[in-house]
């Protein structure tokens, strides 16, 4: 029997919590109903039900799919060792199994219990007869019933194993495609996008977020979020919400009903359930995978296992990505000031000039020099001088625009690339920086002496220069004018 029709191909895995009974077709339901009807007629039972294991101790009624029962325990004495029919009456009042069914079906006095066990003795379901007068059945009928029970058991076990083998095949397929994506995609973003596509196509979930932990700010930042409009809302402080809790504790979680969980931060009123797993490297959380659904209780332990495996796989990939990021950052950053270094400034300026040429826009370069910085070092020492360099660099960085590129040009000199900006627009921005620096106290020990100022020169492409080297030379020439004229001034190239 093939439950995996063409229409089911893309959805059968996404509701693992329903297990294989969700895909029992009408033909097989009819055949099974006929067998159960014959059993009911032969036994005189008021009702015959079949329950199938869906996860851990949860069992669901096979034909109606409406009722779920949860066994309190799966101890050895709870499940018969043999694959035999078992009669439970009031004589078994101390029996755990009898007490459980008696509590569940309060109007019943006796039961017939027939377990479905695999060859490995795994308990995957059972047939339950309610109020069955078996003592009145002849030996011939009992033998006939035994055949019926064994037929049902074999069918259930076979279909259960077939279904879960197909689930395993699907998992293998997902991981194989992940491996292909890693080898083929040239960026981590493309690889994660490919993985998201697999999750949507093969598992049916579309609201997926991959978030990385910013350790410095203790916040989860979106690496890839779908749909896109959730990206701006997906910055989550460590420990806040369900996602933040998972990142802080390193524990996976399934929330069957988010409305009943106080930790849930609502970004979409339609969301009903959530699954979240940490991405770890050597037991250290570096991010999370978060899935949300518009259906209640829409995630199972099996899905949790799948995404835990995916998260382990991603941990290795993200670690490599973060290591490469750190190495790249070190290669383009000045260690003392945390600004871009001279090499990055020069390469970036080449790119920006080409862009300005294509778009027919202005591009301004500003060179800044700290006035009398040698005297400051002589007065306060080189350690204090290094501290002042860092603080001054942050003042510049925090008072220009986000689009501007700030670099340490060398020693006590800084450079700024200002795209799509003419000289006089730049002058207003840089004068604001100059005033901020002039009013800042760099040494708290000697406030009167702990002051610094800057001089700056400005040149604009293509007004003052047509090439990169010429543009830097013109800005440098403009910088010499305030140095000659008293410092703490800004001059535009003439």
Buried (B, 14 or more C-beta within 10 A) or exposed (E): BEBBEEEBEEBBBBBBBBBBBBBBEEEBBEEBEEBBEBBBEBBEBBEBBBBBBBBEEBBBBBBEBEEEBEBEEEEEEBBBEEBEBBBBBEEBEEBBBBBBBBEEBEEBEBBBBBBBBBEEEEBBBBBBBBBBEBEEBEEEEEEBBEEBBEEBBEBBBEBBBBBBEBBEEBBEEBBEBBEEBBEEBEEBEEBBBBBBEBBBBBBBBBBBBBBBBEEEEBBBBBBBBBEEEBBEEBEBBBBBBBBBBBBBEEEBBBBBEBEEBEBBEEBBEEBBBBBBBBBBBEEEBBBBBBBBBEEEBBBBBBBBBBBBBBBBBBBEBBBEBBEEEEEEEEEBBBEEBEBBBBEBBBEBBEEBBEEBEEEEBBBBBBBBBBBBBEEBBEBBEEEBBEBBBBBBBBBBBEBBEEEBBBBBBEEBBBBBBBBBBBBEBBBEBBEEBBEBBEEBBBBEEEEEEBBBBBBBBBBBBBBBBEEBEEBBBBBBBBBBBBBEEEBBBBBBBE
